[in-house]
Amino acid sequence: MTTDITVTDALYARYETLATELDGFDSADDLIEYVLSASATELERTTDAETADEVDDEAVHDRLKQLGYVE
């Protein structure tokens, strides 16, 4: 499945330039797809880490409460 995404001409031109300068990209579209995919992965990782931190914080707070250190 593919979906069209609209970017400004100026931004697309920047990606065209970068795609020709970087190895491994045949077109601006390839580079844009790579960047979006990498960004999504990073955002997912950050969200997962924040969720894990929240769970850890809750577990620590609960344990401290059980031990009588916090109310």
LINLINNOR-V792427 format. One record per residue. N is the residue number from 1. RES is the residue in one small letter. PSI is psi in whole degrees, -180 to 180 (* if undefined). Layout:
n=N res=RES psi=PSI
n=N res=RES psi=PSI
//
This chain:
n=1 res=m psi=139
n=2 res=t psi=153
n=3 res=t psi=140
n=4 res=d psi=139
n=5 res=i psi=136
n=6 res=t psi=127
n=7 res=v psi=159
n=8 res=t psi=157
n=9 res=d psi=-38
n=10 res=a psi=-43
n=11 res=l psi=-42
n=12 res=y psi=-39
n=13 res=a psi=-39
n=14 res=r psi=-43
n=15 res=y psi=-35
n=16 res=e psi=-45
n=17 res=t psi=-48
n=18 res=l psi=-40
n=19 res=a psi=-36
n=20 res=t psi=-29
n=21 res=e psi=-27
n=22 res=l psi=141
n=23 res=d psi=144
n=24 res=g psi=-2
n=25 res=f psi=122
n=26 res=d psi=-21
n=27 res=s psi=169
n=28 res=a psi=-37
n=29 res=d psi=-41
n=30 res=d psi=-44
n=31 res=l psi=-43
n=32 res=i psi=-43
n=33 res=e psi=-42
n=34 res=y psi=-48
n=35 res=v psi=-44
n=36 res=l psi=-41
n=37 res=s psi=-46
n=38 res=a psi=-39
n=39 res=s psi=-43
n=40 res=a psi=-42
n=41 res=t psi=-44
n=42 res=e psi=-42
n=43 res=l psi=-41
n=44 res=e psi=-43
n=45 res=r psi=-43
n=46 res=t psi=-45
n=47 res=t psi=-44
n=48 res=d psi=-41
n=49 res=a psi=-40
n=50 res=e psi=-41
n=51 res=t psi=-43
n=52 res=a psi=-40
n=53 res=d psi=-42
n=54 res=e psi=-42
n=55 res=v psi=-44
n=56 res=d psi=-44
n=57 res=d psi=-42
n=58 res=e psi=-41
n=59 res=a psi=-42
n=60 res=v psi=-45
n=61 res=h psi=-44
n=62 res=d psi=-43
n=63 res=r psi=-42
n=64 res=l psi=-36
n=65 res=k psi=-43
n=66 res=q psi=-35
n=67 res=l psi=-6
n=68 res=g psi=11
n=69 res=y psi=-26
n=70 res=v psi=156
n=71 res=e psi=*
//
